[in-house]
Amino acid sequence: MCGICGIYNYSDPAPVDRQELKKMNDLLIHRGPDDEGYHLAGNIGLAMRRLSIIDLSTGHQPMCNEDGTVWLVFNGEIYNFQELRETLLAKGHVFRTKSDTETIVHLYEEKGADFPKELRGMFAIAIWDSKKRTLLLARDRLGKKPLYYYRDSRRFLFASEIKAILSQPGVERRPDKKAIHHFLSYNYIPAPITAFENIRKLPQASVLELNDLGLSVKPYWRLEFRQNRNISFSDAKDEIKRLVTESVKLRMIADVPLGAFLSGGIDSSIVVGVMSSLSSRPVKTFCIGFDEKDYDETLFAEAAAKKFGTEHLTLTVKPDAMETLPKLIWYYDQPFGDASALPSYYLARETRKHVTVALNGDGGDENFAGYGHYKDHMFAHYYYYQKLPGFLRKEIMPGIMKALGAGRNSDLMRRAKGFVESCALSPQERDIRLLTRYSKKELAAMYTPEFAASTADSDLDLYLAQKHAEAGTRDLLSQLLYADIMTYLPEDLMTKMDIASMANSLETRSPLLDHKLVEFAATLPSEFKLNKALQTKYILKEAFKDILPREIYERGKKGFGVPVGRWFRNELKDYLKDILLSGKFEKRNILKKEAVLNLVTEHIEGRRDNSERLWALVNLELWFRTFIDGFGV
């Protein structure tokens, strides 16, 4: 696991300045504190920071082929590298190390730009081919490892984190208003855009090539939702158990201490249960606890730990958001509105004190329909929309909701009213309604005239609507799963986990996001995942029912969060006002002053829970202060 970066003066023969490359690399030291490496050859320079996991003594990067014409820097882990290595040895390739990195070098020699198709793992890779004068970048299928780039008329820069690119002379820090527009709606900024006008993010499952012909970005993988109606439920369960077990086993390969996150949810419990069955020693497991009961899952985690006989540590912390949030802003490089970034950071920080690698349960919800909004869709589409007579849907129900809501401006009534209204929408419109923080109408009313004009040609709805269309299936649940796997998973969950872990020099691995498991899950009939009784993750839970503690098998979905709403009404009330109402944020000329004041006042007075919206705005303002007002390295 590493941080990588590079400079290519593609239209200028001037040699790369080693000190400038080192400046980029030094900013990635948290991603790889164990080692650093450089390759400079004229107008190309590659660099890396290494967190040593496999082949500790000889896995130094950058790494080259036999004659030194191909050079590579790599962030991630390749779990099938030993199998690939044997194939490449049989073809005559000569290896100097036992690392997965060198396997990629020789695989590129065999396959060219198609080499990522053979890889099983998580990765962000840069390859310099001196014979072809080509720089190639690649990211893994599910977007676990990030890679950003910048191009002007003279040079091309790339790095695992944006801050490394910003360190270079002449790279301007101009906020991208359309990216902020998307952030306010989705809580994240979707690739390929970033919060900076001139910096881009390589999309998941894509290869970028830069050579004399120009720059191209092409996908190398596509998830196909084609349901196999011939497979039985029993056979599907068996195959899921086999694939999950295989995936976990592959991710237990490491030459350093290894453990797992154990939240007490279905997914992490399955991963830990399988790990325990494969390990000759107790698995080290870690859970984070909070004082607030509604946000504490330690009892469920301890039940799972007892069942699997793990060496369990409950890490109780008292979060100091005012102290930690500015650190997170620095690590994330961009506005990031998911408040669970905070507990994720704490969990990774405490876990790193004991192990270097931790497995997690990410991916179960997206593969097997674990989120509550899937149930909302199914209920709306198959029960409310199809079985309720039209006059009831269009006239009676809205009237009832209006009457019930009269004089009751509670969050519960607002959610109920919103759900009834969403039932009348198309699935794509409903998905947008359920997954965005504001509607287009709400944002338009809040924006300043100048900001509204600058984002008028950016259609927020198009982002999700395109993913529904790309799914290539008429099955509603499959469309929803595809959209989440292509949007929320890489842009929110994978970004959060990568930053939270690498900020603490911890490698995290996600067995439930092995692409072979993801591809198989996509072929399963939707009713295997969300059954007629609206039980989520049905087949996954049934496949591992024999190992799951009963209280975990039967519990509902619970998110990983912190009590932001209570904090903003109590201990962080003054902090909230200082950040959003002191005048600095108003000068950004994004939201009207009265709109922000209304959000803050409504929340503090308990008239409406605006915690998610306010958290996002606080992140946005702190990002401006950190990266636009005064970036320094």
C-alpha positions as a printed NumPy array, in Angstrom:
array([[  0.   ,   0.   ,   0.   ],
       [  1.489,   3.294,  -1.049],
       [  1.059,   6.837,  -2.178],
       [  2.22 ,   7.514,  -5.725],
       [  2.89 ,  10.631,  -7.782],
       [  4.669,  11.784, -10.907],
       [  5.615,  14.577, -13.29 ],
       [  5.797,  14.261, -17.085],
       [  6.94 ,  17.257, -19.108],
       [  5.28 ,  15.827, -22.182],
       [  5.784,  18.801, -24.521],
       [  9.013,  20.029, -22.962],
       [ 12.373,  18.195, -22.94 ],
       [ 13.309,  19.914, -19.664],
       [ 14.285,  17.324, -17.035],
       [ 11.991,  16.828, -14.058],
       [ 13.162,  18.732, -10.98 ],
       [ 13.892,  16.144,  -8.285],
       [ 13.093,  18.593,  -5.496],
       [  9.662,  19.357,  -6.949],
       [  8.943,  15.645,  -7.245],
       [ 10.12 ,  15.124,  -3.68 ],
       [  7.826,  17.926,  -2.511],
       [  4.881,  16.017,  -3.987],
       [  6.027,  12.737,  -2.49 ],
       [  6.605,  14.15 ,   0.983],
       [  2.961,  15.2  ,   1.162],
       [  1.999,  11.516,   0.83 ],
       [  4.154,  10.256,   3.72 ],
       [  1.097,   9.2  ,   5.787],
       [  0.147,   6.795,   2.993],
       [  3.581,   5.167,   3.127],
       [  5.804,   5.902,   6.112],
       [  8.136,   2.911,   5.633],
       [ 10.013,   3.752,   2.427],
       [ 10.29 ,   6.156,  -0.504],
       [ 11.564,   5.773,  -4.05 ],
       [ 12.197,   7.795,  -7.212],
       [ 12.787,   7.217, -10.903],
       [ 13.891,  10.235, -12.955],
       [ 14.826,   9.937, -16.616],
       [ 14.834,  13.218, -18.481],
       [ 11.355,  14.685, -18.664],
       [  9.65 ,  11.879, -16.699],
       [  9.694,  11.408, -12.944],
       [  7.893,   8.783, -10.835],
       [  7.807,   8.61 ,  -7.051],
       [  6.206,   6.595,  -4.271],
       [  5.801,   6.329,  -0.513],
       [  5.497,   2.742,   0.723],
       [  3.56 ,   1.092,   3.521],
       [  5.256,  -2.308,   3.547],
       [  2.799,  -5.231,   3.602],
       [  4.164,  -7.996,   1.337],
       [  7.789,  -8.813,   0.413],
       [  9.112,  -6.396,   3.02 ],
       [ 12.777,  -6.645,   1.994],
       [ 12.652,  -6.493,  -1.814],
       [  9.383,  -4.756,  -2.691],
       [ 10.975,  -1.326,  -3.204],
       [  9.445,   0.946,  -5.859],
       [  9.61 ,   2.316,  -8.518],
       [ 10.121,  -1.056, -10.16 ],
       [ 11.166,  -1.876, -13.718],
       [ 11.273,  -4.735, -16.226],
       [ 14.4  ,  -6.67 , -17.219],
       [ 15.875,  -4.029, -19.541],
       [ 14.695,  -0.936, -17.696],
       [ 12.329,   0.27 , -20.431],
       [  9.144,  -0.042, -18.354],
       [  8.846,   1.594, -14.927],
       [  5.976,   1.368, -12.468],
       [  4.672,   2.865,  -9.224],
       [  1.701,   1.195,  -7.615],
       [ -0.699,   1.75 ,  -4.726],
       [ -2.786,  -1.223,  -3.58 ],
       [ -2.694,  -4.999,  -3.363],
       [ -3.041,  -7.665,  -6.062],
       [ -4.473, -10.823,  -4.544],
       [ -3.941, -13.138,  -7.525],
       [ -0.336, -12.083,  -8.15 ],
       [  1.113, -15.5  ,  -7.292],
       [ -1.031, -17.188,  -9.913],
       [ -0.125, -14.492, -12.463],
       [  3.542, -14.803, -11.537],
       [  3.584, -18.522, -12.358],
       [  2.043, -17.853, -15.775],
       [  4.555, -15.097, -16.52 ],
       [  7.518, -17.22 , -15.396],
       [  6.361, -19.918, -17.832],
       [  6.441, -17.317, -20.591],
       [ 10.086, -16.527, -19.851],
       [  9.862, -13.397, -17.727],
       [ 12.65 , -12.982, -15.184],
       [ 11.698, -11.903, -11.638],
       [ 14.032, -10.295,  -9.121],
       [ 11.482, -10.064,  -6.282],
       [  8.465, -11.907,  -4.878],
       [  6.26 ,  -8.795,  -4.914],
       [  2.908,  -8.195,  -6.555],
       [  4.395,  -4.969,  -7.979],
       [  6.862,  -6.735, -10.253],
       [  4.085,  -9.045, -11.436],
       [  2.223,  -6.007, -12.791],
       [  5.313,  -4.834, -14.68 ],
       [  5.634,  -8.103, -16.575],
       [  1.888,  -8.409, -17.056],
       [  1.95 ,  -5.014, -18.806],
       [  4.657,  -6.331, -21.12 ],
       [  2.345,  -9.189, -22.096],
       [ -1.019,  -7.418, -22.227],
       [ -0.306,  -3.739, -22.826],
       [ -3.112,  -1.387, -21.763],
       [ -5.42 ,  -4.386, -21.198],
       [ -3.385,  -5.602, -18.208],
       [ -5.875,  -4.377, -15.526],
       [ -8.413,  -6.934, -16.766],
       [ -6.21 ,  -9.686, -15.317],
       [ -5.815,  -8.125, -11.865],
       [ -7.827,  -9.139,  -8.819],
       [ -7.487,  -6.55 ,  -6.119],
       [ -7.398,  -2.831,  -5.381],
       [ -5.011,  -0.564,  -7.201],
       [ -3.95 ,   2.774,  -8.591],
       [ -1.067,   2.27 , -11.015],
       [  1.227,   4.461, -13.096],
       [  3.435,   2.955, -15.811],
       [  6.029,   4.718, -17.937],
       [  6.889,   2.914, -21.188],
       [ 10.013,   4.591, -22.545],
       [  9.909,   2.734, -25.876],
       [  6.377,   3.897, -26.654],
       [  6.861,   7.243, -24.88 ],
       [  3.569,   6.52 , -23.122],
       [  2.425,   7.234, -19.578],
       [ -0.421,   4.988, -18.45 ],
       [ -2.609,   5.327, -15.338],
       [ -5.152,   2.742, -14.136],
       [ -7.625,   2.342, -11.26 ],
       [ -9.343,  -0.761,  -9.88 ],
       [-12.879,  -1.783, -10.842],
       [-14.697,  -0.614,  -7.704],
       [-12.703,   2.581,  -7.133],
       [-11.001,   1.6  ,  -3.884],
       [ -7.742,   3.423,  -4.609],
       [ -7.789,   7.065,  -5.83 ],
       [ -5.759,   8.765,  -8.544],
       [ -5.897,  12.439,  -9.579],
       [ -4.27 ,  14.287, -12.463],
       [ -3.579,  17.754, -13.864],
       [ -2.596,  18.753, -17.379],
       [ -1.534,  22.041, -18.9  ],
       [  0.163,  22.859, -22.2  ],
       [  3.554,  21.678, -20.959],
       [  3.271,  19.081, -18.222],
       [  1.153,  16.312, -16.748],
       [  1.005,  15.713, -13.   ],
       [ -0.614,  12.82 , -11.129],
       [ -0.885,  11.783,  -7.481],
       [ -2.826,   9.69 ,  -4.985],
       [ -3.965,  12.908,  -3.315],
       [ -4.784,  16.338,  -4.729],
       [ -2.595,  18.219,  -2.248],
       [  0.515,  16.774,  -3.905],
       [ -0.553,  18.267,  -7.242],
       [ -1.364,  21.614,  -5.614],
       [  2.209,  21.805,  -4.301],
       [  3.566,  22.353,  -7.806],
       [  4.367,  25.825,  -9.162],
       [  1.695,  27.292, -11.423],
       [ -1.143,  24.976, -10.357],
       [ -3.946,  27.382,  -9.514],
       [ -6.429,  26.729,  -6.726],
       [ -9.677,  27.728,  -8.401],
       [-12.857,  26.197,  -6.918],
       [-15.067,  24.383,  -9.409],
       [-18.556,  25.787,  -8.869],
       [-20.261,  22.904, -10.633],
       [-18.442,  20.461,  -8.335],
       [-19.702,  22.409,  -5.311],
       [-23.187,  22.297,  -6.851],
       [-22.975,  18.489,  -6.957],
       [-21.496,  18.308,  -3.47 ],
       [-24.382,  20.222,  -1.927],
       [-26.814,  17.753,  -3.452],
       [-24.998,  14.409,  -3.087],
       [-22.574,  15.057,  -0.186],
       [-19.617,  14.101,  -2.408],
       [-18.059,  15.202,  -5.699],
       [-18.358,  12.583,  -8.471],
       [-15.447,  11.693, -10.765],
       [-14.082,  12.885, -13.075],
       [-14.626,  16.383, -11.674],
       [-13.031,  17.576,  -8.424],
       [-13.414,  20.661,  -6.265],
       [-10.656,  22.279,  -8.347],
       [-11.379,  23.46 , -11.89 ],
       [ -8.144,  22.171, -13.398],
       [ -7.725,  18.856, -11.562],
       [ -9.5  ,  15.639, -12.494],
       [-10.051,  12.249, -10.869],
       [ -9.554,   9.111, -12.927],
       [-12.873,   7.203, -12.814],
       [-13.011,   3.682, -11.425],
       [-12.268,   0.811, -13.829],
       [-10.524,   3.166, -16.261],
       [ -7.182,   3.46 , -18.029],
       [ -5.646,   6.794, -19.006],
       [ -2.984,   6.931, -21.73 ],
       [ -0.883,   9.976, -22.569],
       [  1.431,   9.825, -25.567],
       [  2.207,  11.611, -28.829],
       [ -1.37 ,  10.983, -29.998],
       [ -2.822,  12.869, -27.046],
       [ -4.692,  11.887, -23.89 ],
       [ -7.431,   9.254, -23.718],
       [ -9.463,   7.772, -20.856],
       [-11.238,   4.464, -21.486],
       [-13.119,   1.987, -19.267],
       [-11.814,  -1.603, -19.175],
       [-14.644,  -3.223, -17.133],
       [-18.398,  -3.01 , -16.934],
       [-20.687,  -4.654, -14.394],
       [-23.428,  -6.633, -16.133],
       [-26.775,  -7.201, -14.398],
       [-28.126, -10.209, -16.3  ],
       [-30.173, -12.354, -13.971],
       [-29.666, -16.099, -14.129],
       [-33.147, -17.562, -13.635],
       [-31.817, -21.119, -13.88 ],
       [-29.862, -21.043, -10.639],
       [-31.565, -22.357,  -7.527],
       [-31.532, -20.476,  -4.242],
       [-29.584, -23.334,  -2.647],
       [-26.913, -23.373,  -5.36 ],
       [-26.625, -19.597,  -5.206],
       [-26.068, -19.755,  -1.435],
       [-23.319, -22.329,  -1.879],
       [-21.559, -20.225,  -4.495],
       [-21.747, -17.119,  -2.316],
       [-20.169, -19.025,   0.57 ],
       [-17.409, -20.288,  -1.714],
       [-16.658, -16.87 ,  -3.212],
       [-16.717, -15.052,   0.125],
       [-14.449, -17.661,   1.712],
       [-12.025, -17.484,  -1.218],
       [-12.045, -13.691,  -1.133],
       [-11.381, -13.528,   2.607],
       [ -8.575, -16.094,   2.331],
       [ -6.846, -14.077,  -0.396],
       [ -7.051, -10.925,   1.728],
       [ -5.464, -12.593,   4.732],
       [ -2.107, -12.764,   2.937],
       [  0.272, -10.319,   4.639],
       [  3.739, -10.212,   6.171],
       [  2.603,  -7.793,   8.908],
       [  0.027,  -7.942,  11.767],
       [ -3.531,  -8.301,  10.454],
       [ -6.988,  -7.883,  12.002],
       [-10.534,  -6.804,  11.178],
       [-13.121,  -4.148,  11.91 ],
       [-16.095,  -5.69 ,  13.736],
       [-19.105,  -3.401,  14.041],
       [-21.612,  -6.07 ,  15.008],
       [-23.442,  -5.727,  11.697],
       [-24.151,  -8.538,   9.243],
       [-21.301,  -7.841,   6.832],
       [-18.359,  -7.399,   9.209],
       [-19.597, -10.365,  11.279],
       [-19.572, -12.6  ,   8.196],
       [-16.046, -11.494,   7.279],
       [-14.753, -12.085,  10.798],
       [-16.571, -15.4  ,  11.047],
       [-14.909, -16.641,   7.856],
       [-11.529, -15.277,   8.956],
       [-11.845, -17.188,  12.217],
       [-12.584, -20.429,  10.378],
       [ -9.455, -19.952,   8.249],
       [ -7.083, -18.866,  10.991],
       [ -5.159, -21.064,  13.41 ],
       [ -5.029, -18.188,  15.923],
       [ -7.708, -15.857,  17.305],
       [ -8.441, -12.997,  14.906],
       [ -7.747,  -9.512,  16.237],
       [-10.964,  -7.49 ,  15.972],
       [-11.685,  -3.84 ,  16.644],
       [-14.815,  -1.872,  17.366],
       [-15.312,   1.747,  18.302],
       [-17.693,   2.779,  21.061],
       [-19.391,   6.072,  21.912],
       [-21.051,   7.412,  25.035],
       [-24.316,   8.029,  23.158],
       [-26.426,   4.828,  23.276],
       [-28.122,   5.368,  19.923],
       [-24.725,   5.405,  18.199],
       [-23.032,   2.63 ,  20.149],
       [-22.822,  -0.878,  18.657],
       [-20.308,  -2.395,  21.028],
       [-22.724,  -4.936,  22.519],
       [-23.423,  -6.462,  19.094],
       [-19.722,  -6.448,  18.239],
       [-18.893,  -8.164,  21.527],
       [-21.544, -10.812,  20.845],
       [-19.917, -11.571,  17.497],
       [-16.438, -11.548,  19.036],
       [-17.545, -14.059,  21.661],
       [-19.154, -16.29 ,  19.032],
       [-15.998, -16.333,  16.881],
       [-13.482, -16.373,  19.744],
       [-11.634, -13.287,  18.581],
       [ -9.083, -11.2  ,  20.434],
       [-11.426,  -8.229,  20.653],
       [-10.732,  -4.631,  21.554],
       [-13.488,  -2.092,  22.101],
       [-11.983,   1.314,  21.49 ],
       [-14.008,   3.905,  23.351],
       [-13.328,   7.489,  22.31 ],
       [-14.786,  10.842,  23.118],
       [-14.696,  12.605,  19.76 ],
       [-13.473,  16.177,  19.61 ],
       [-14.943,  17.306,  16.321],
       [-13.5  ,  20.822,  16.524],
       [ -9.997,  19.397,  16.807],
       [-10.342,  16.499,  14.361],
       [-12.462,  17.993,  11.581],
       [ -9.743,  20.373,  10.28 ],
       [ -7.396,  17.356,  10.072],
       [ -9.966,  15.461,   8.031],
       [-10.407,  18.422,   5.679],
       [ -6.654,  18.348,   5.042],
       [ -6.615,  14.622,   4.347],
       [ -9.712,  14.619,   2.102],
       [ -8.544,  17.484,  -0.154],
       [-12.163,  18.11 ,  -1.161],
       [-15.436,  18.877,   0.627],
       [-16.839,  15.596,   1.955],
       [-20.241,  15.597,   3.621],
       [-20.53 ,  12.1  ,   5.086],
       [-20.318,  12.567,   8.872],
       [-19.342,   8.918,   9.344],
       [-15.89 ,  10.008,   8.154],
       [-15.301,  11.053,  11.758],
       [-15.852,   7.663,  13.483],
       [-14.112,   5.943,  10.553],
       [-11.038,   8.063,  11.213],
       [-11.128,   7.3  ,  14.956],
       [-11.529,   3.569,  14.318],
       [ -8.612,   3.49 ,  11.867],
       [ -6.432,   5.556,  14.208],
       [ -6.985,   3.23 ,  17.163],
       [ -6.747,   0.038,  15.085],
       [ -3.374,   1.108,  13.644],
       [ -1.905,   0.999,  17.138],
       [ -2.278,  -2.804,  17.008],
       [ -2.178,  -3.973,  13.348],
       [ -1.094,  -2.749,   9.899],
       [ -3.878,  -4.397,   7.859],
       [ -7.594,  -4.624,   8.69 ],
       [-10.37 ,  -6.376,   6.776],
       [-13.836,  -4.783,   6.712],
       [-17.403,  -5.538,   5.61 ],
       [-17.809,  -2.857,   2.935],
       [-19.856,  -3.917,  -0.086],
       [-22.546,  -6.138,   1.413],
       [-25.263,  -3.499,   1.116],
       [-24.552,  -2.656,  -2.53 ],
       [-24.2  ,  -6.277,  -3.654],
       [-27.144,  -7.74 ,  -1.768],
       [-29.587,  -4.799,  -1.322],
       [-29.007,  -3.84 ,   2.292],
       [-30.098,  -0.198,   2.344],
       [-33.503,   0.987,   3.458],
       [-34.156,   2.958,   0.297],
       [-34.321,  -0.311,  -1.666],
       [-37.326,  -1.294,   0.461],
       [-38.85 ,   2.145,  -0.095],
       [-38.554,   1.67 ,  -3.852],
       [-40.   ,  -1.819,  -3.849],
       [-42.914,  -0.806,  -1.66 ],
       [-43.634,   2.266,  -3.759],
       [-43.317,   0.513,  -7.093],
       [-44.927,  -2.856,  -6.488],
       [-47.395,  -2.19 ,  -3.709],
       [-48.269,   1.497,  -3.529],
       [-48.002,   2.325,  -7.219],
       [-49.274,  -0.872,  -8.845],
       [-51.928,  -2.07 ,  -6.375],
       [-53.387,   1.135,  -4.953],
       [-56.14 ,   2.605,  -7.152],
       [-55.19 ,   5.801,  -8.979],
       [-57.693,   8.064,  -7.202],
       [-56.323,   6.932,  -3.822],
       [-52.739,   7.606,  -4.849],
       [-53.342,  10.928,  -6.526],
       [-56.104,  12.45 ,  -4.41 ],
       [-56.907,  10.697,  -1.152],
       [-53.398,   9.907,   0.181],
       [-51.921,  13.379,  -0.489],
       [-54.991,  14.883,   1.196],
       [-54.571,  12.676,   4.248],
       [-50.887,  13.564,   4.519],
       [-51.681,  17.246,   4.189],
       [-54.29 ,  17.019,   6.956],
       [-51.995,  15.049,   9.249],
       [-49.183,  17.489,   8.641],
       [-51.244,  20.595,   9.384],
       [-49.627,  22.303,  12.341],
       [-47.149,  19.421,  12.77 ],
       [-43.865,  20.421,  11.271],
       [-42.009,  17.402,  12.668],
       [-39.224,  15.542,  10.888],
       [-41.331,  12.362,  10.993],
       [-44.263,  14.043,   9.226],
       [-41.937,  15.623,   6.676],
       [-40.408,  12.229,   5.894],
       [-43.827,  10.569,   5.643],
       [-45.101,  13.313,   3.357],
       [-41.959,  13.107,   1.238],
       [-42.289,   9.339,   0.91 ],
       [-45.937,   9.532,  -0.205],
       [-45.022,  12.183,  -2.76 ],
       [-42.101,  10.086,  -4.028],
       [-44.383,   7.097,  -4.597],
       [-45.961,   8.904,  -7.526],
       [-42.601,   9.496,  -9.217],
       [-40.76 ,   7.329, -11.727],
       [-38.098,   5.042, -10.197],
       [-35.307,   7.302, -11.455],
       [-36.981,  10.432, -10.082],
       [-37.69 ,   8.662,  -6.803],
       [-34.067,   7.555,  -6.465],
       [-32.907,  11.123,  -6.964],
       [-35.441,  12.307,  -4.387],
       [-34.287,   9.71 ,  -1.827],
       [-30.543,  10.11 ,  -2.327],
       [-30.073,  13.875,  -2.538],
       [-29.849,  16.339,   0.339],
       [-31.752,  19.071,  -1.522],
       [-34.063,  19.131,  -4.488],
       [-33.169,  21.324,  -7.44 ],
       [-35.977,  23.651,  -6.401],
       [-34.609,  23.971,  -2.853],
       [-31.107,  24.707,  -4.046],
       [-32.343,  27.276,  -6.555],
       [-34.139,  29.107,  -3.731],
       [-31.015,  29.067,  -1.534],
       [-28.375,  30.034,  -4.11 ],
       [-27.223,  33.58 ,  -4.626],
       [-28.135,  34.848,  -8.117],
       [-24.476,  34.758,  -9.169],
       [-23.908,  31.148,  -8.07 ],
       [-27.211,  30.036,  -9.593],
       [-26.167,  31.541, -12.93 ],
       [-22.758,  29.842, -12.839],
       [-24.309,  26.391, -12.342],
       [-27.422,  26.789, -14.506],
       [-26.152,  24.396, -17.186],
       [-25.255,  21.633, -14.697],
       [-28.162,  19.198, -14.317],
       [-27.852,  17.417, -10.971],
       [-30.506,  14.847, -11.841],
       [-28.636,  13.746, -14.944],
       [-25.824,  12.186, -12.88 ],
       [-28.034,   9.479, -11.322],
       [-30.403,   9.221, -14.279],
       [-27.489,   8.277, -16.542],
       [-26.455,   5.467, -14.198],
       [-29.967,   4.029, -14.236],
       [-29.88 ,   4.088, -18.029],
       [-26.411,   2.503, -18.152],
       [-27.56 ,  -0.462, -16.046],
       [-28.902,  -2.115, -19.173],
       [-31.779,  -3.867, -17.399],
       [-35.474,  -3.249, -16.803],
       [-35.342,  -4.828, -13.363],
       [-35.801,  -2.   , -10.875],
       [-33.671,  -3.361,  -8.015],
       [-30.831,  -4.124, -10.429],
       [-30.939,  -0.537, -11.684],
       [-30.753,   0.752,  -8.113],
       [-27.859,  -1.536,  -7.194],
       [-25.942,  -0.658, -10.35 ],
       [-26.402,   3.053,  -9.708],
       [-25.13 ,   2.75 ,  -6.13 ],
       [-22.139,   0.617,  -7.131],
       [-21.176,   3.188,  -9.754],
       [-21.802,   6.319,  -7.65 ],
       [-22.206,   6.145,  -3.885],
       [-19.834,   3.201,  -3.407],
       [-16.704,   4.667,  -5.063],
       [-17.345,   8.357,  -4.442],
       [-18.494,   8.148,  -0.824],
       [-17.779,   4.8  ,   0.871],
       [-14.488,   3.933,  -0.837],
       [-13.245,   7.515,  -0.588],
       [-14.112,   7.596,   3.103],
       [-12.392,   4.291,   3.861],
       [ -9.287,   5.075,   1.82 ],
       [ -8.74 ,   8.46 ,   3.467],
       [ -9.636,   7.345,   7.007],
       [ -7.244,   4.397,   6.816],
       [ -4.359,   5.95 ,   4.883],
       [ -4.378,   9.058,   7.072],
       [ -3.373,   6.619,   9.802],
       [ -1.031,   4.449,   7.69 ],
       [ -3.463,   1.514,   7.91 ],
       [ -4.298,  -0.734,   4.983],
       [ -7.937,  -1.834,   4.774],
       [ -9.239,  -4.675,   2.587],
       [-12.824,  -5.372,   1.52 ],
       [-13.52 ,  -9.066,   0.794],
       [-17.179,  -8.404,  -0.118],
       [-15.969,  -6.15 ,  -2.947],
       [-13.924,  -8.769,  -4.739],
       [-14.969,  -8.242,  -8.352],
       [-15.706, -11.945,  -8.901],
       [-18.184, -11.869,  -6.015],
       [-19.661,  -8.59 ,  -7.281],
       [-20.091, -10.048, -10.769],
       [-21.777, -13.187,  -9.432],
       [-24.132, -11.203,  -7.191],
       [-25.193,  -9.176, -10.232],
       [-26.479, -12.364, -11.884],
       [-28.759, -13.349,  -9.016],
       [-32.521, -12.832,  -9.24 ],
       [-33.529,  -9.711,  -7.311],
       [-35.899, -11.652,  -5.052],
       [-32.868, -13.552,  -3.709],
       [-31.528, -10.258,  -2.352],
       [-34.71 ,  -8.448,  -1.321],
       [-37.489, -10.985,  -0.871],
       [-41.252, -10.458,  -1.011],
       [-41.345,  -9.79 ,   2.723],
       [-38.86 ,  -6.943,   2.045],
       [-36.053,  -8.656,   3.946],
       [-32.778,  -7.053,   2.874],
       [-29.602,  -9.024,   2.064],
       [-31.753, -12.148,   2.272],
       [-29.485, -14.64 ,   0.49 ],
       [-26.298, -13.353,   2.124],
       [-27.793, -13.762,   5.588],
       [-29.186, -17.203,   4.725],
       [-25.822, -18.299,   3.315],
       [-24.102, -17.559,   6.631],
       [-27.02 , -18.134,   9.009],
       [-25.215, -21.036,  10.633],
       [-22.323, -18.877,  11.854],
       [-24.08 , -15.593,  12.699],
       [-25.198, -14.912,  16.279],
       [-29.002, -14.809,  16.361],
       [-29.191, -11.206,  17.595],
       [-27.033, -10.079,  14.66 ],
       [-28.877, -12.17 ,  12.077],
       [-32.19 , -10.634,  13.171],
       [-31.109,  -7.013,  13.657],
       [-31.964,  -4.315,  11.158],
       [-29.601,  -2.097,   9.211],
       [-27.8  ,   0.515,  11.307],
       [-25.525,   3.154,   9.854],
       [-22.093,   4.091,  11.179],
       [-22.606,   7.578,  12.524],
       [-22.08 ,  10.187,  15.194],
       [-24.614,  12.383,  17.004],
       [-23.994,  15.466,  14.885],
       [-27.551,  16.713,  15.407],
       [-27.173,  16.798,  19.185],
       [-23.679,  18.294,  18.984],
       [-24.904,  21.184,  16.84 ],
       [-27.656,  21.943,  19.365],
       [-25.323,  21.763,  22.369],
       [-21.54 ,  21.624,  22.648],
       [-20.874,  22.582,  19.001],
       [-23.581,  25.238,  18.728],
       [-21.163,  28.169,  19.001],
       [-18.684,  26.454,  16.675],
       [-21.444,  26.002,  14.09 ],
       [-22.418,  29.657,  14.28 ],
       [-18.803,  30.792,  14.041],
       [-18.176,  28.745,  10.907],
       [-21.388,  29.532,   9.029],
       [-22.653,  32.86 ,  10.371],
       [-19.508,  34.883,  11.07 ],
       [-19.422,  36.422,   7.586],
       [-16.686,  34.383,   5.897],
       [-19.065,  31.842,   4.441],
       [-21.414,  34.571,   3.216],
       [-18.536,  36.085,   1.211],
       [-18.164,  32.823,  -0.728],
       [-21.303,  34.006,  -2.541],
       [-22.796,  30.518,  -2.773],
       [-25.829,  30.536,  -0.475],
       [-27.979,  33.455,   0.582],
       [-27.308,  34.64 ,   4.125],
       [-30.936,  34.201,   5.17 ],
       [-30.982,  30.619,   3.822],
       [-28.013,  29.603,   5.967],
       [-29.391,  31.431,   9.002],
       [-32.696,  29.601,   8.588],
       [-30.954,  26.181,   8.452],
       [-28.97 ,  26.948,  11.611],
       [-31.916,  28.431,  13.537],
       [-34.339,  25.636,  12.597],
       [-31.854,  23.053,  13.82 ],
       [-30.793,  24.72 ,  17.069],
       [-34.405,  25.395,  18.027],
       [-35.326,  21.771,  17.327],
       [-37.842,  22.567,  14.615],
       [-36.065,  20.474,  12.019],
       [-33.101,  18.107,  11.887],
       [-30.706,  19.832,   9.472],
       [-27.628,  18.051,  10.83 ],
       [-26.581,  16.437,   7.52 ],
       [-26.956,  19.694,   5.613],
       [-25.138,  21.721,   8.244],
       [-22.302,  19.199,   8.5  ],
       [-21.797,  19.485,   4.747],
       [-21.747,  23.291,   4.883],
       [-19.234,  23.29 ,   7.74 ],
       [-17.021,  20.959,   5.684],
       [-17.364,  23.209,   2.67 ],
       [-16.361,  26.359,   4.565],
       [-13.408,  24.638,   6.251],
       [-12.279,  23.379,   2.842],
       [-12.301,  26.944,   1.514],
       [-10.242,  28.114,   4.473],
       [ -7.751,  25.245,   4.146],
       [ -7.229,  24.962,   0.393],
       [ -8.382,  28.222,  -1.185],
       [ -7.659,  30.939,   1.377],
       [ -4.283,  29.741,   2.584],
       [ -2.834,  26.492,   1.227],
       [  0.733,  26.018,   2.412],
       [  3.173,  23.125,   2.152]])
